[in-house]
Amino acid sequence: MSAALETVARYERDLGASLTRMFENALDWEHLPHVHAKAFSSIELIEERASGWRANVGMAGGGQLVINLEVTREADGSGGWTTDSFAEGALVGRIVTRATPRGADRCHVAIEFQAPDVGEKQKAGFDAYYSALYAMLYDEDEAMMIAREAAVQRGRKGLAERRKVTLSDGKTAAIPRYCPHLGLPLDAAPDGDGIVTCPWHGYRFDAATGTCVSGAECGWAV
């Protein structure tokens, strides 16, 4: 049986992204080890639902957790999500996030961190720890959400924009400026095998053929 949880820290901030982008970001499990490489090393999906997801998540500092995220929405568009972390089947932490609008392209998040069996001495350091961690994570998320909003505004016309890259054999290839997955900037250089990896979600593309070699059903025509 998991121990009872108690609140150990809180964090809140405004973000330069709409609620639509904020909830899209919460449901986007794929970006964690790519956008947040300092916190997460890997992710393997167990289950994906319209209201959330469950996955095995490798932590950058070592160890692995099963993370379950569940989103709730209200009639006015506000809402939040609860993120539960499990180690060896036991609930070891819960993060409760509330998201509210601050205008058409801004929102506010208020986050409560819960943990079991926390002594008073341990609590003293939690606010500083989570404030630093979530400032970093949301700085990274905000950059992605702003880029995603720009992609939505561009629409499909942005996918026609190309840039030239030089391959290891000296040949050149014209690849999209924006990833065909979600339209985010695809500004990575090809590796020695001619593979371009999207920095946002880790999708891998053959620069010469436009084929997604990591298994996704997206790519581009040469």
N, C-alpha and C positions, 0 to 999 in steps of 0.2 A: 504494500500500500504506500502511495506517495505521501510525503509529509505535507502538512498544511502550508499554504503559501502566504507570505506577507509582503507588503510593499516595502521595497528597499531603496528606490530612487524614482525620480521623475525628471522628465525633460520635455521642453516644448519650444517651438519656433514657427515662424512664418516661412513659406516657401514660394518661389516664383513659378508656380505651376497650378493649373486648375485641379479641381477635385477629380475630374475625369482622368487626367494624367496620373494623379496620386493613386487612385484605385487600380488603374492599369499597372502601375509600378508594383503595387503590393502583390498582385496576382502573377507578376512576371518572375517566376522562380529561376528561369534560365540565367538571368544576368548576375546572380550573386557572386560566383567565383571569378567573374571577369571584370565587372565594374568595381567589386569590393574584394579584390585579391588580397588585401592586407588582413581581411577578416575571415574569408572563406577560401578553401583550397579546391573544393569539388562539390558537385551536387548530382544526385541520382534520383530521378523522380520515382515515387512509389504510386502516387495517385494524383490525378488532376481533376478538379471539379469546377463548375461554374462559380462556386463561392469560395474556392481556395485550392490548396494543394498540400501534399504530404511528401517528404523527400528525405533521403539520407544525405546529410550535409557534412563534409569534411571541414574542420576548423583549421585556419592557417597556423595556429599555435600548436596543433596536434590534437588528436582525438576526433570523434565523430558523434553527431547527434542526429536523432530523427526529429525533424521539425514539421509541425502541422500548423498551417495558417488558415484561418476562417474569417471571411469578410461578412459584415452585416451592413446593409444600406437602409436608409430611411426615406420616407416619401419626399422630403425636401432635398434629397441628394447627399446629405451628410451621412455620417456613419463611422465605421472603423473596422478594425480587425484584431483578432487575438492570435498571437503566435506562441504555441506551446513547444517546449523543447524536452525531449526524452533521452535518457541515457540508460541503456540496458533495461528498457521498459518502464522506468520510473520517471515521473514528471519532475524535472529539475529546474524549470524556470518558465515564466509566463510573461509576455510583453503585451500590454493592452494599449492599443493606439486609437485615438479619436481624431477624426479629420473633419474640419469645418471650412466653409468657403470664406475667403477674404476678398471677393471680387471675381471677375471673369477669369483672370489668369493668376490668381494667388489663392493659397489655402493655408490653414494653420493645423499643425499636428501637436497633440498633447499625449505624452507617452508615460505609462506607468510600468515599472519593472518590478516583478514579483519573484521571490525565491523562498525555498524552505530552509528552516533551521539556521537562521542568520542571527549571530550574536551582535550585541551593541557595538563592539569594537569593529566588526566587519562592516556594519552599516555605514560607518563614518566615511569609508572610502568609496562606497558605491556611487554616490552622486557625481563625484569627480570622474570616476571611471566611465560611467555611462554617458555623461555629458561630453567627454572627449571622444568616445567611440561613436556616438550618434551624430555629433557635429561632423565628423569625417564621413560617415555613411550617407548622411543627408546632403552634404556638399556634393558627393558623387552622384546621388540619386537626382538631385536638382539639375545638375548638368545634363543628365540623360533625359529627364522629363522636358527640359527646355528644347533640347535637340529633337525630341519626339514631336513636340508641338509644332516646331518648324517643319518637320516632315509631313505632318498632317496638313498644314497650310499649303505646302508645295504640291501635294498630291502626287500622282504618278509621273507628272512631267519631270520631276527631279531625278527620276530613275534613268532618264535618257542622258544625263550629263556624265561625261567620261573624263578620265585623266589617263595619261600614258605612264606606264611603269616599265622598267627594264628588268628582264628576267636574267637568270644566271648564265644562260647561253648567249647573252648579248642581244637577243631579240626583244622587241617591245610588244606590249599588249595594252589595249584600252579597256580599263575597268571602270565600273560606275563610281561616282563620287559618294554615292549613298548606298548602303546595304539593301539588297532586295528583300530582306526579311522584314524590317520595320522602318526602313528609310533613314536610319541613323548614319552619321558620317563614316564612311569606309576609308579611313586615311592611313591604313597600315600598308607597309611595303611587303612585297612577296618574299617568301623565304627561299632557301636554296633549291627547293623543289617546285618553285613557282606557285606556292599556295599562299593566299591572302586570308588572314584570320581577322574576323570582325572583332574589334576590341570590346564591344558591348555585350555580345551573347556567345562569342566563341565559334560562330559558324565559319566553316573553312571552305574556300572557293579556289578552284583551279583558275589562275589568272588567264591562261591561254584559251580555255574552252568555256569559262563561265559556269561550269558545273559545281554544285555544292557537294564536296567530297565527304562532308561530315553527316550526310544522310537526310538533310532537310529537303523539302520539295520547293526549293527556290534557287535562283541563279540568274544568269543573263545570257542573251544571244550575242555571239561575236559577229 
